[in-house]
Amino acid sequence: MTDLKRRDFLKASAAFAAASAAGGFGCVEIANAQAIQVPTIDKLTMRVLIDQAHDQFLRGSTVKGVVHDGPGPGRSPDVKNVFHNQWGLSLYLETRRAAEQRTILLDFGYTAEALANNIGLMRVDPAKIQAMIISHGHYDHFGGLQGFLDKYRSLLPADLKLYAGGEDNFCQRFSRVATTGQFTDFGVLDRRELARKNVTVVLCETPTVIADHAFTTGKIKRSGIERVLPNSFVKFEIKDGLGCNAGHYTPAELAGQTVPDEHIHEHATCFNIRGKGLVVISSCGHVGIVNSVRQAQEVSGIQKVHAIVGGFHLGPASPDYLKQVVGEIKKLEPDVLIPMHCSGLNFLLEARAQMPDNVLNTSTGSRLTFSA
């Protein structure tokens, strides 16, 4: 570990210890800062539990070996219920290596009602889930978590862990009304409730192996042309155990001001498919989808990118910037590019223009299979 990385890690650890003493929350671990041994798996099956739209006419297809099963009609046999779609993302991830099987839930959508509804309609088994990951601290990714636990906690492992990118995931966030400039509440992930539900939070500022089959990138380096596009605002403080202490302060933060959100601890979830390479899942990619993939390559030592999946937060991008970013994605030479959630129709069209043979479109209910 470099001296700079060590200082960052120790600083975050000290900040967490101080916050724990002040706020009284428990059941938190800090991921090991040692280099990881990246696991290799034979198969990854991804079910899109929640995305912003459902297209019952979307047909199955195979692109560069990635099999997409279309979502189908998305309704119950008695036609009294349908898929719930909303601004947010939740992915049910099943993996296999020889006889070993693992199941991970990545993000939880905006509401527990939508998540539970779609779990039932898609007939996925929450009792199989062995670990959970939260990508970053936006409500459309953690909003369904507490209600999910209320409904299913008794079915889940006694030692259940939630892997978060770092302390920043628990910050209070705000939206700003364009017409008035006023801030409105955009939610905060309450780790006190997680502790009450006997869920251990693991802060993964460094790369972390999860369930022996997946790994996370840790804190993502920012370089190249990408920048954080306007999104939420954030306040770094803890009151009665609610909120965050990210271990870094600007003068504005020290003054208690609400500042633009830089998503310090957003991380990506990754898999290494035997003989195919990396599958990198960026649930929102605020820090840059290219940055996220490069971080995955660096921490794993694997250069081949099989698939880039998820939200890339390029919906609000200008045409020129979008063209540049897609050009940088193309240089990574992924076999398949699978945009979801906040990527934007503009991104999908630009990606198809520059990479016509590599783009795969999905919706709520889609099933994706990546295999050796």
Secondary structure, 3 states (H helix, E strand, C coil): CCHHHHHHHHHHHHHHHHHHHHHCCCCEEECCCCCCCCCCECEEEEEEEECCCCCCCCCCEEECCEEEECCCCCECCCCCCECCCCCCCEEEEEEEECCEEEEEEECCCCCHHHHHHHHHHHCCCHHHCCEEEECCCCHHHHCCHHHHHHHHHHHCCCCCEEEECCHHHHCEEEEECCCCCCEEECCCCCHHHHHHCCCEEEECCCCEEECCCEEECCCCCCCCCCCCCCCCEEECCEECCEECCCCCCCHHHHCCCCEECCCCCCCCEEEEECCCEEEEEECCCCCCHHHHHHHHHHHHCCCCEEEEEEECCCCCCCHHHHHHHHHHHHHCCCCEEEEEHHHCHHHHHHHHHHCCCCECCCCCCCEEEEEC
